[in-house]
Amino acid sequence: MYLAQAVPAAVFLVALLFIPESPRYLVSRGRDDDAKNVLARLFTAEEAERKIVEIRASFAGDHRPRLSDVTAPGTLFRPIVWAGLLLAVFQQLVGINVIFYYGETLWKLAGVSEAAALQRNVISGLVSIAACFVTIALIDRIGRKPLLMIGSAGMAATLAAMTWAFANGTVDATGALSLPPSTGMIALVAANLYVIFFNVSWGPVMWVMLGEMFPNQLRGSALAVCGLAQWAANYAVVQTFPGMASGLGLAPTYLFYTVCAGISFFLVRAFIKETAGKELEAMEGWSKPAA
């Protein structure tokens, strides 16, 4: 098992040898010629010159990342950082890693045999990979924010279907949940549609947004804070699922994830700004406090 995991790691290591360095990093180190070469591979030589000037101008007041970059008096964080935290935390509160981490346990709790539970977990993984290719095709065509909203709506609907399916199961003498064949099929289809909606939207798009939405002056600090929040939310969700599932039942547990998905739709609509088509140097800090 561990040897199989070493294979993609080795492929990734080799692929890294062919990935160019970030032009912004090169400019920050005074390696303008190297930055121009990288940019010229993507654009024209004239456009590379223009972008070098923009990058250098964005670094005019730059400094090493620090926590004070993301804070604001009275609200703890700047508005744009709160928006990033919203994306980071709600990506986990919709319960996606319950499917990924506890997929086998989830289906066994729903009365499915161990063999069938493993099979469904594998199917979810394959669906996740396939859905990411859809994201690649759509993210620059329809934008980041619309994809997030589509994902939120789709996840809320499919999670509601799973909640209904688990609520209509029966409990046997041993306390195990059992789903009728038709209800079990609804739960299976809903679970895979849920994975599709997540991986077309919140899965990859959240990371794209966090990489694009912050201005250079606070990008490093803001990404660190949002990354910490994302993993903290991840930890909280996966640690609470077993207790919630056994204590409350699968239906109330998935109702919680459904509500979170629904809330995420309205939060994105109200607080997230589109970043498609905008260069990193054009990003603003949203009411940045005076230095």
N, C-alpha and C positions, 0 to 999 in steps of 0.2 A: 504493500500500500504506500509506504513512504518512498520507495524507489519510483513508483509511478508519478508521485508528486514532484520528484526531482527532475523529471523530463521537461515539463513546461518551464520550470525554473531555469534550467540550462538553456533552453531556447530563448527565454527572455534575456538572459545574460548576453548571449551572442547578438541578439537584436539590438541591445543597447549600444553596441559598438558602432552601429550605423545611424544612430539618432543624433542629430546635430545639437549643440548646446543652445540654450535660450539666447536670442539676440539681446534681450534686456540684461541678462547676466553678463554677457560679453562686454556690453557698453559700460556696465557698472564697474568693470575691471579695466577699463581703458583699452579694450581690444576691439576697436571700431572696425578695423579691416576684416577681422574674423566675423563680426556681426554682419557686415555688408555682404560677405560671401554667403552666409546663411540666408539672409533676406533675398538676395538676388536669385537664389534657387527657387524661391516661392513667387517672387515678383520680378519686375524689371530692375536693371541697375539704377535707373533714375528714381524709381519708387523706393528702392533700398536706401538711397541717399536721404530721401525725404523722411523716411521712418527713423533713421538714425538721429536726425535732428529732433524729431518729436520725442523719441525715447530719452535723449540727453536732456531735453527741456523738462521732462517729467521727473527727472532725477535731481533737478536743481536744488530743491530743498529736502532731499532725501536724507535718511539716517538709518542706523541699525534698528531693526524691529524692537519695540518695547511695548509693554502693556498699556502705557498711557496713550498710545496711538488710538486705541479703540474705545477708551472711556469717555464719558461726558458727564458734566456736573448734573446731579439730580436724577439722572435716568440710568446710571451705571455704565451703559454702552451707548455709542452713537446709533442713530436710527438705522443706518445701513448695516451695522453689525447685528442689531436685533433682527433685521430681515434675514441675514445669513444664519443666525441661530435658529430662527423659525424653520428654515429649510432643513438644517442639520438635524434638529430634534424630531420634527414631524416625519422625516424620512423613516425614522425608527418606530414612532408611535403608531404607525399604520400596521405594525406587526409583521413586516416582511420576513424578519429573521426567525420568527417562530416557524414559518414554513421551511426555511432553509436549515435551521439548526435542529428543530424538533419534528421535521416532516414525518419520519417514521413513527415517533411517539404519538403525534397528532392523529394519524390515521388508525393506529392501534386503539387509541382512546375512543375513536369513533366506531370501533367494532370490526375493523378490517384485519385480516390475517397478517402475520408478519411478512410473508412473501409479497402479498399485495401492497402492503405499506411501503416496503422497499422499492417496489416497482413504481409506485406513484411518486415517490421521492425522486427517483431517477428521471421520470417524465418531467417533473417540475424543473429540474436542473437543465434539461435539454430545451424546454420552452423558454427558460430565462436567457440562454445563449442566443436562441433564434430571435427573440424580441429585441435584443440589442442592435441587431442589424437594421430593424425597422427604425430605431432611434437615429441611427447614422443617416438614413435616407430622409428623415423628416425634420431633424433638429434645426437645420438652416433654412428649410422651406417655410415652415409654419411658426418657428420661433420657440424660445425656451418657455416663456410664460404660458402660452396656449397648451403646450405639451404637459406642463405641470397640472394645469386645470383639467385637462382631459383625463390624465392619470388619476387625479383625486376623485373625480366623478365616477370613473370606471371602478376604482378600488372600493369606493363606498358602496356601489351597487353590488359588486361581486361578494364583498364581505357580508353585506346584508343577506345575500342568498345563502352563504355558508352559515350565518347565524340562524336563519330560518331552518335550514336542513338539520343542524345540530339540535335545535329546539324541538324538532318533530321526531327525534329518535326515541327509542324505548330503552329502559334500563332493566337488565335481567336480574336474577336472584343474587348474583355476585357483585352487582353494582356497576357492571360494564355497560357502556352505551352501545346500542346496536341501531344501525340505520337500515330501513327497508331498501331493497335494490334501487328503486327509482329515486328515492331521496339521496342515497349514496352517490348515484350518478350525478345528480344536481350538485352535490357538494364537490365532487371531483372536477366537473366542468367549471364550476365557479372558482375553485382554487387555482386552476390553471389559467383562467381568464384574469384572475387577480394578479398572478405572477406576470402575465403579459402586460397588463396595464402598468404595473410597477416598473418593469424593465424597459418599457417604451418611454417612461416619463421620469419618475422620481429617482429611480436607481442611478442612471448615468447623468441625467440633467441636473440633479442637485450638485454634483461635483463640478460640472461645467459652469453652472451659475456661480459657485463659490470661487472658481478660478478667474471669472470674468468681472464680477460685480464690484470688487474693491479697487480703489485707486492705488497706485504704486506705493504711496507714502504709508499706507497701513495694511497692504495686502498680506505681508508675512505675519503680522500680529493677529489680524482678523482671521486668517485661515487657521492659525494655531488654536485660537479660542473656539472657532466653529468645529474644528476637528475634535477637540476635547469634548465638546457638547454632544457631537454625534456618537462618539464611542461611549460616553456616559449613558446616553439614552439607549444605545444598543445593549449595554450591560443591564440596565434597569429592566428593559422589556424581556430579555431572555431569562433573567433571574426570577422575574415575577410570574412568568407563564406557567410553570409547573404548579405553583401554589394556587393561582387563579383557576386553572383548569380543573384541578382536583377539588378545590374548595367551593368555587362558584359554579363550575361546569363550563363546557365549551361554548354554549350559546351566550351566556353573559360575558365571557371573555372576548369572544369575537364581536359582540355588540360594542364593547369598548373600542376595539380597533376600528369598527365601522364608524363610530362617532368621530374618532380622530381623523379618519379619512375625509369625512364630510366637513369638519372644521378646517382642514387644510385647504380645501377648495376656496373658501371665503377668505382665508388669510392670504393666500397667493393673489387672489383677485384684488385685495385691498392694499397689500404692502409690498408686493414684488414688482420691480420694474424690469422691462425687457432689456436684454443685453445683446441680442442678435444684431449683427451689422455694426456694432460699435467697437472701436479699438480700445485697448486697455488704457491708453493715455487719456482717453476721453471720459473715463469713469470719474465720478465725483463722490465725495464723502457724505453727502446728504446732511446739510446743516453742520458742517465741520466746525468745532469750537476754535476760537482764536488761539494761536500758539502762545 
